[in-house]
Amino acid sequence: MNGGVSIHVVDIASGRVAQGMAVSIGAVGQAPMLEGHVDERGLLPQLDELNERFGVGVYEVRLQVAAFYRARGAALPDTPFMDELIYRFGISDTREHFHLPFKLTAWGVSCFRGGA
């Protein structure tokens, strides 16, 4: 895979992909390029269709963490530890692929640049 961005989200509390989690991605300060939900593979569908639109710049992924866990019956405080997780990352070379594997619970997250 050349260029572009891919996202994979796993709910490590259950050991399953975070199917149904609302996610958006776009350049900082602009309207989202894509708003969608994590699919049964843990991926954000339609994202690869936008790969040619990712230029050099700073982008952010927004994951609706608290809403996801509340929809699954998790007892979260009124003010959750992670409500909307905003993850900013930069692209300096559009020939490279940026894979963002999010591993999360309602209480923590890990993400790194994969696909280098």
Sine and cosine of phi, psi and omega as CSV:
sin_phi,cos_phi,sin_psi,cos_psi,sin_omega,cos_omega
0.00,0.00,0.78,-0.62,0.02,-1.00
-0.94,-0.35,0.68,-0.73,0.07,-1.00
0.88,0.47,0.13,-0.99,0.11,-0.99
0.99,0.11,-0.17,-0.99,-0.11,-0.99
-0.70,-0.72,0.59,-0.81,0.17,-0.99
-0.72,-0.70,0.48,-0.88,-0.04,-1.00
-0.76,-0.65,0.71,-0.70,0.07,-1.00
-0.75,-0.67,0.78,-0.63,-0.08,-1.00
-0.83,-0.56,0.82,-0.57,0.01,-1.00
-0.85,-0.53,0.75,-0.66,0.10,-0.99
-1.00,0.06,0.99,-0.12,-0.08,-1.00
-0.96,0.28,-0.21,0.98,0.08,-1.00
-0.92,0.39,-0.56,0.83,0.00,-1.00
-0.97,-0.25,-0.25,0.97,-0.06,-1.00
0.98,0.22,0.35,0.94,-0.03,-1.00
-0.78,-0.63,0.27,-0.96,0.10,-0.99
-0.91,0.41,0.41,-0.91,-0.05,-1.00
-1.00,0.05,0.81,0.58,-0.05,-1.00
-0.84,0.54,0.78,-0.62,0.03,-1.00
0.99,-0.15,-0.22,0.98,0.01,-1.00
-0.90,0.43,0.73,-0.69,0.05,-1.00
-0.97,0.23,0.74,-0.68,-0.03,-1.00
-0.64,-0.77,0.60,-0.80,0.14,-0.99
-0.73,-0.69,0.36,-0.93,0.02,-1.00
-0.56,-0.83,0.61,-0.79,0.04,-1.00
-0.06,-1.00,0.11,-0.99,0.05,-1.00
-0.95,0.31,0.58,-0.81,0.00,-1.00
-0.86,0.52,0.74,-0.68,0.05,-1.00
0.99,0.12,0.06,1.00,0.00,-1.00
-0.83,-0.55,0.23,-0.97,0.06,-1.00
-0.89,0.45,0.51,-0.86,0.01,-1.00
-0.85,0.52,0.60,-0.80,0.10,-0.99
-0.97,0.25,-0.51,0.86,-0.06,-1.00
-0.47,-0.89,0.69,-0.72,0.16,-0.99
-0.81,-0.59,0.76,-0.65,-0.04,-1.00
-0.28,-0.96,-0.29,-0.96,-0.01,-1.00
-0.76,-0.65,0.56,-0.83,0.04,-1.00
-0.89,0.45,0.71,-0.70,-0.05,-1.00
-1.00,-0.03,-0.11,-0.99,-0.07,-1.00
-0.92,0.38,-0.21,0.98,0.06,-1.00
-1.00,-0.10,-0.10,0.99,-0.05,-1.00
1.00,0.01,0.14,0.99,-0.07,-1.00
-0.97,-0.25,0.34,-0.94,0.12,-0.99
-1.00,-0.06,0.97,-0.24,-0.06,-1.00
-0.88,0.47,0.37,-0.93,0.02,-1.00
0.95,0.30,-0.11,0.99,-0.03,-1.00
-0.91,0.42,-0.63,0.77,-0.02,-1.00
-0.92,0.40,-0.35,0.94,0.07,-1.00
-0.94,0.33,-0.30,0.96,-0.03,-1.00
-0.98,-0.18,0.00,1.00,-0.17,-0.99
-0.83,0.56,-0.55,0.84,0.00,-1.00
-0.94,0.34,-0.23,0.97,-0.01,-1.00
-1.00,0.05,-0.14,0.99,0.00,-1.00
-1.00,0.09,0.96,-0.29,0.06,-1.00
-0.98,-0.18,-0.07,-1.00,0.09,-1.00
-0.89,0.45,0.75,-0.67,0.02,-1.00
0.37,-0.93,-0.10,-1.00,-0.02,-1.00
-0.96,-0.29,0.74,-0.67,-0.06,-1.00
-0.82,-0.58,0.30,-0.95,0.11,-0.99
-0.67,-0.74,0.62,-0.79,0.11,-0.99
-0.97,-0.25,0.72,-0.69,0.04,-1.00
-0.88,-0.47,0.87,-0.49,0.01,-1.00
-0.93,-0.37,0.76,-0.65,-0.01,-1.00
-1.00,0.00,0.98,0.20,-0.15,-0.99
-0.93,0.37,-0.81,0.59,-0.06,-1.00
-0.88,0.48,-0.68,0.73,0.00,-1.00
-0.88,0.48,-0.62,0.78,0.03,-1.00
-0.88,0.48,-0.77,0.64,-0.04,-1.00
-0.94,0.34,-0.60,0.80,0.06,-1.00
-0.89,0.45,-0.63,0.78,0.02,-1.00
-0.90,0.43,-0.36,0.93,0.03,-1.00
-0.99,-0.16,0.18,0.98,0.10,-1.00
1.00,0.04,0.18,0.98,0.02,-1.00
-0.94,0.34,0.68,-0.74,0.05,-1.00
-1.00,0.07,0.98,-0.17,0.02,-1.00
-0.95,-0.32,0.47,-0.88,0.07,-1.00
-0.90,0.43,0.32,-0.95,0.03,-1.00
-0.83,0.56,-0.60,0.80,0.11,-0.99
-0.95,-0.30,0.99,-0.11,-0.09,-1.00
-0.95,0.32,0.43,-0.90,0.06,-1.00
-0.88,0.48,-0.74,0.67,0.07,-1.00
-0.85,-0.53,0.93,-0.36,0.04,-1.00
-1.00,-0.10,-1.00,0.07,0.12,-0.99
-0.98,-0.21,0.90,-0.45,0.04,-1.00
-1.00,0.04,0.84,-0.55,0.02,-1.00
-0.93,-0.36,0.87,-0.50,-0.06,-1.00
-0.88,-0.48,0.92,-0.39,0.00,-1.00
-0.99,-0.13,0.65,-0.76,0.03,-1.00
-0.54,-0.84,0.40,-0.92,-0.03,-1.00
-0.91,-0.42,0.55,-0.84,0.09,-1.00
-0.91,-0.42,0.87,-0.50,0.01,-1.00
-0.94,-0.34,-0.28,0.96,0.00,-1.00
-0.67,-0.74,0.95,-0.32,-0.08,-1.00
-0.95,0.30,-0.11,0.99,0.07,-1.00
-0.99,0.16,-0.30,0.95,-0.03,-1.00
-1.00,-0.02,0.48,-0.88,0.06,-1.00
-0.99,-0.13,0.64,-0.77,0.01,-1.00
-0.89,-0.46,0.96,-0.28,0.05,-1.00
-0.98,-0.18,0.79,-0.61,-0.03,-1.00
-0.92,-0.39,0.99,-0.15,0.02,-1.00
-1.00,-0.03,0.97,-0.25,0.02,-1.00
-1.00,0.03,0.81,-0.59,0.10,-1.00
-0.88,-0.48,0.88,-0.47,-0.13,-0.99
-0.55,-0.83,0.24,-0.97,0.19,-0.98
-0.71,-0.71,-0.08,-1.00,0.08,-1.00
-0.95,0.31,-0.15,0.99,-0.12,-0.99
-0.86,-0.50,-0.01,1.00,-0.01,-1.00
-0.13,-0.99,0.27,-0.96,-0.04,-1.00
-0.53,-0.85,0.50,-0.87,0.15,-0.99
-0.71,-0.71,0.70,-0.71,0.08,-1.00
-0.47,-0.88,0.55,-0.84,0.03,-1.00
-0.54,-0.84,0.18,-0.98,0.06,-1.00
-1.00,0.08,0.92,-0.39,0.13,-0.99
-0.98,-0.22,0.04,-1.00,0.09,-1.00
0.95,0.31,0.27,0.96,-0.05,-1.00
-0.93,0.37,0.00,0.00,0.00,0.00
